[in-house]
Structure formats: structure tokens, C-alpha cells
Amino acid sequence: MLPATFKLCAAISYRHLRNMTSLRRQAAVTISQELSKLACRRMGPSTWIHQVRRRSSLLSSRLEEKPLSEMEMSYIKQGEEALQKSLSILGDQDGWKTETVVDNGDQVLSKVLPDVGKVFRLEVVVDQPLDAVYSELVDNMEQMGDWNPNVKEIKILQKIGKDTVITHEKAAATPGNIVGPRDFVSVRCSKRRGSTCVLAGMSTKYGAMPEQEGFIRAENGPTCMILRPLPGRPSQTKLIWLLSIDLKGWLPKTIINQVLSQTQVDFANHLRERLAR
């Protein structure tokens, strides 16, 4: 029986049979049953049988996972593209000009890119460990409207895999309604590599969230935040935020530049207050 089972496994390696989930699952179950019979023999299972049984069990569990659709894979790809492009922008140190410097050391820089437009770069130090900052910005993302007055609401529309989400964000109107209500639909991905965390995103299309009445659908991206422990001070976190937004509508560039740079400064202050509580 065991040789026949391995022939079945060889058969499902062909491309036209590879997507037959039920056939793959049956092969995994059958191997497990046959190896269990071998284990009952007087010689006992050998090392290779143990290894194959373990791999068979892992295969069975993986077959239970829901495969990603082509659309979901495209969202993951968009998130990766936003991350790579953001890191490329931040990695180029030339051409940055100072927009704002605050007494506590917070600063906003900017530069104009031919294919993106004007981008803003916030650099701050937060007196909280990286895990606390990461948890607030990623795990508690939907609560941002509770502590950041510039955000009216953030809602996760769909989770894709471990690192990617589709979100709908409603931005609050600015004081005096200089910039009216905007909303965004974005794909976001989060990556942790050692002591560095990168949160990246960009605007995307999502059929289940069409344009909303009373809001102008703006676009962002590529954007990202980089979190790192301050060298020699693990209780503090260095945060760099690359912001790139097209607010749409008829707005003078001077107003846009002032609003976006101030939005970043305000964000840092509100985040500190949130973490302190």
C-alpha cells in the first residue's frame, strides 16, 4: 500500500493536478496512516519514518489554510512596492530641505520628486520602547481616531495574510475647514526585521469601498514609518515618517505644504500623549 501511496504523491506533483486540494489532502492522510502501521511493527519506526510523519502532519495542516486569491496577491505586491519605494526615497539623503524644527528636536524635512511630487519626512524620538509604539500604530490602528484629532476614523476592511491589510481612513476637516473632509483607501503592510520595524502603504482600489458622500477621495503613497530603538537607549524609539499625499481638489500649494507639515508635528505630540496614558 505504501508504494502505491507514494505514486499518488508523485502524480499530484504534476501541474494540472497540483491545485486539486482534496487529492493532496487524501495523499497526506494516507501517508500518515501507513506510517502509523509501520510504527506498530516490532522494529519500531526509524528516523526517516519519524521525519516523514512530521512532514506529513505539517502538510495536512497547511492544506487547511485558505489559499490567497489573485486579487489578494496583488494587494500584497502593492504593499511590498510601497515599502521598497519608500525606503528608496528615504535612503537618498540629497535634496532634503527643512520645513519645521520644534524646540524638543522634532523636525520636518521635504523635497520634490519628479514622479511623486513633494514628500515630507518627520524625524522624532519617542520616550517609549519600540514594542509599545509598534503596538499602538499597528495592533491598535483602528483606535487612532480616539487620540489623533486629525483622524476621524480608521477601519480595517480586509486582512490578507500576516502582514497586509486594506484600510479606509477618514481624515477630519482642518480648523476653519480650510481643507475639507478627505478619505483614503489604502493597502498597508508591516514588517519586522530584528530591531527595525517598517510600516508602509499606498492608495489602492477596493470595490467594496466606493467614494463616500461628503468626502473627497484623496490619494497617498508611497508612505512609510520606520521604527528603531535609539542606540544605547532601548527605552526610546526613533520614528521616521515619510508622507506623500495628493489631497485632490483646488488647493493652493502653500496651504497644502503648511497643513501636511503641521499634521506630522501634531501627530508626534498626540502619539506621545497617547503612549504616556
N, C-alpha and C positions, 0 to 999 in steps of 0.2 A: 504493500500500500504506500509506503513512504516514497519509493522511486516514482510511482505514478503522481504523487503529490508534487514532487519537485518538477516533474514535466509540466504540471499545471502552472507552477510558478514561472517556468521558463516561457510558457505560452503567453502569460499576461505581460511579459516584457515587450511584446510586440506593440507598436504604437496604436494600432486600431483596437487593441483590447485593453490598453493601459487605463482608459477612462471608465472601464466597467467596474465601478466601486464594489458591487455585490460580489463579482468574481474574485477581486482582490481580497475582500474580507473573508470569503469562503476558504481561499488558499491559506490565509494566516491562521484561521481557526483549525483547519485540518492539520497543518504542521504541528500546532500546539498539541492536538490530540494524539498524534502519532508519537511525538517526543515524550509525552507523558507515559505512553505504553512502554517505550524503551526504558524509561526511568524505573519501571517496576521490575525489570529483569534483574537476575541475581548479580550481574556485573555492576549495576548502577550506572547512572548517566556519566558519560565522560565530559571533559572540559568543553569540547566543541558543542556537545548537545546543550550544555548549560547556556553557552553563548547564543546558540540559535534560538533556544526557547525564549531568552530575554529579548532578542531582536524581534522575534515573532510577536511577543506581547506588546512591544513598543509599536510595531507596525499596526497591530489591531487598534491600539488607542489612537494612533494618528489617523487611521481611516475614519474614525468617528468625527474628526474635525471637519467643519464645513469648509469646502474649498472656496477660494475667492473668485468672484466673477471678473470678467474683463474690465468692467467699469471700476470695480474696487481696486484692481491692479493699476488702472490708470490714475486713480487718486493717489495711491502710494507713490507712483512715479512722479506725480506733480509735487508731492511733498518733498521727495528727495531732490528734485530740481530746484525747488525754492531754497532748500538747505545749502546745496552746493553753490548756487549763485550768490546767496547772502554771504557765505564765508569768503567767496572770491572778492566781493565788494569790500568787506571788512579787512581782508588781507592786504589790500592795496592802500598803503599809508599816504600816498601822494594826493595832493589837491584838497585836503580837508580844511575848511575854514571855521573859525569859532563863531557860533551863533549866540550862545549864552553861557556864562560862568556864574555859579552860585557860590555864596560865601562858604558853604560846607564842602566845597570841592566838586559838586556835581557840575558837569558840563555837557553842552550840546554842540556838536560839530555838524557840518553839512558839506555836500559837494554835488555837482551836477554831472550826471552820467548820460552819455548820448542816447542810449537805448532804454533808459529808465526814467530819466528826469532828475529832479532834486531829491536827494535822500538825506535823512537825518540820523545822527549817531549819538545816543546818550551813553555816558560813562559815569557810573556811580559806584559807591561802596555802601553796602547794607550791613548793619551790625547784627546779622543773624547768620547761622550756619547754612550751608548750601541746601541741605535737605529740607529745611523749613521754607526757604524761598521757592525751591522747586515744587514742593507740595502745594503751596498757595497758588502758583501760576499754572500748574498742570492738573493736579488731582482735584483742586477746588476751583477750577476755571469758571464754572457756572455761577460761582458766588462773587465774581469780580464786581458785578453791579452793586453789591452791598457796601463796598468800600471805596470804589473809584467813581466819583461823580461824573466823569466823562463817559462812562459806560452805563447805558440804560439796562441792557440785558445781554447775556451770552448764553446760548443754548446749543448743546451738542446734538446735532441732527443724526449722526451716524458714527459708530466706531468701526474702524477697519483694522483688523489685526491688533498688534500690541502697541503700535507707536503712532497710528494715524487716526484723525477724527475730522469730520466735516462739521463746521460750526456756523451759526447765524448770530451775528452781533449787531445790536442796535446802539448807535452812539447817541449820547444826549446832545441836545442843542446847546450851543455856546451861549454865554451870557449876552443878553440883548439880541439873541437869535441872529447874530452875525453870520454864523454858519448853521443852517437849518438841520433837521434830523437826517442822518445818514444811516444806512445799514450795509452790512458786508456778508457775503457768503464765502467762507474760506476753507481750504484744506490745510490742516496743521499736522506737523509731525514732531515728535520729541525723541531725542537720542541722548543716551548717557554713555560716555566713554571715560572710564576711570573717574577722575575728579572734575571732569568737564561735562556740562550739560548744554545742549543746543536745542532751542525751541524755534522752529521755522514754520513759515506759512506763506500762502499767496491766495489771491481770489480764484474762485472756480465756479463752474456752472453746476447747479443741483436742481433737477427738475421738480422736486418736491417743495422747493422754496422759491417761488417766483417773486418778482418785485412787489413790495408791500405798499399799500396806500399810505400816504403821508410821509414816506421816506424816499430819499434819492439813493439809488443803489450805487454806492461808491466802490472803488477797487483798491486793493492793496497788494503789495508784493513786488519783488520778494522782500520779506521781513524776517527778522530772527532776533532771538535773545540768546546771549551766551552767558552762562553762569560758571564761575570758578571760585574756589576758596582763595582768599587773599594769601599770598605767600607768607608763611610764618605765622599766620593768624587764621586758623581754621574756623574760628567763631564768626568770621566776617566773610562776606561774599562780594566779589566784583561782578557787576552786571553791566553788560553792553547790549544796547537795544538799537538795532538797525530798523528804521521806519521809512517806508516808501508807500505813499498814498496818493491816489488820484480821487479827489473829493467830488469831481464832476460838477456840473452847474457852472454858473457865471460868477466867478470869484476872483478878485484881484490877487496877483501872486504875493503881494506884500502881506495881505491878510492871511493867506494860506500859510506862508512861512512863519508868521508870528503865532498863529494858532497851533501849528504842529510842534514847534519847538517848545512852546509853553505846555502843551499836552504832555510832552515827555518829562519835563521838570515836575509837573503836578503828579504824574504817575509815580515817580520815585518817592515823593513825600507821602502820598496816600499809601503806598506799599509799606513804607516804614511804620506808619501809624497802625496799619493792619497787623503787621507782624509783632509789634510791641504789645498789642492787646491779646 
